[in-house]
């Protein structure tokens, strides 16, 4: 079969070239968007008098028939189609005859593939935002449930300060909130229509690009035709959003894996989100957490791949750009599934506060609180820090806790310090007193939950 562009060629493509050149294997995924773009295009051509209204109607009804056939799985695409754009156009010509050949007036596959990709990605962004919103709702429920539960706060993976579990959830809430904000920004910025840019230079025909942009729900047409066909910034931006969000998921997945370990036992991941071992009968492994951690690498790869494809490509369209889609599709699929899996896993995970409690006495978690208390008594903080450091040293030597130090021992460290001057150093009192804005006290966590849930409620419906 001769290609639609075959006029100047004397020979058919070599078989291996056909295979290597074709993008139909993956870009057929955008068939709906391709048809939507074509319908908007031919509507504009008819309104501008470039084709007749009757021709337009024939083309639109032919395209709708093809859409239905593809949807029903009746269309078998092969490398002969080369890509989804020609796959649909050639079927249109088969379906309605000569008039079908008018559709490709004043456009090129260079702008067409970009209209398709923008329309496709815009929809997918809406779906990913929905998944992230669901995740945020699960986080808010957990944060509320555990607003008063006390846990270990780590720095350098060392016991640092006591915090609330609700506070940990709200830290992750902020990360996913930024992911949603970033996605909405990306979508706003990319919502411009490249259709009508043609190959690279626009057209002599009296087209109306504002019209096609409006018909397809874009805010405006892209400004410069050459940039329109060679710009992949919006994909790169999306892939960066995906990489950052997968990094967030991966960080939490890492925490899940060690919280779930025998050494910690802070959580019990539901059986339905774990797998067993083929040899060790007792095993229940946190595979979903590990797999999500691993999948972040693949999404970073998708970003690096496209950055590398783009680097060094001259204006305007180059075939290199066909390599833009598989990584994008992969990132969308991986991210969407990743958020979904993580949210469901989180929803079903049991937080074992009894086990966490057992760790609260280790590592002098209230040391900073004592130093702060001494500072309030008038001892300069640097000195207070030093005093508590000495207290830790004595406790370590004696194998005891701050509570066990005698007035004599304290006086030996510093004459200004006595048991009475330390204040209430119970872990609970320390946590409840950390009411500074953004702090870990239950009252403050509840404020953060309120702000977060107001923000979620105010988010626009995703289409
Ligand atoms: N399949 C191509 C892609 O995905 C469409 C554009 C091809 N244009 C061209 N002149 N070869 O990028």
Boltz pocket constraint, residues with backbone or C-beta under 6 A from the ligand:
constraints:
  - pocket:
      binder: B
      contacts: [[A, 21], [A, 23], [A, 27], [A, 82], [A, 83], [A, 109], [A, 110], [A, 113], [A, 317], [A, 318], [A, 319], [A, 321], [A, 322], [A, 323]]
      max_distance: 6.0
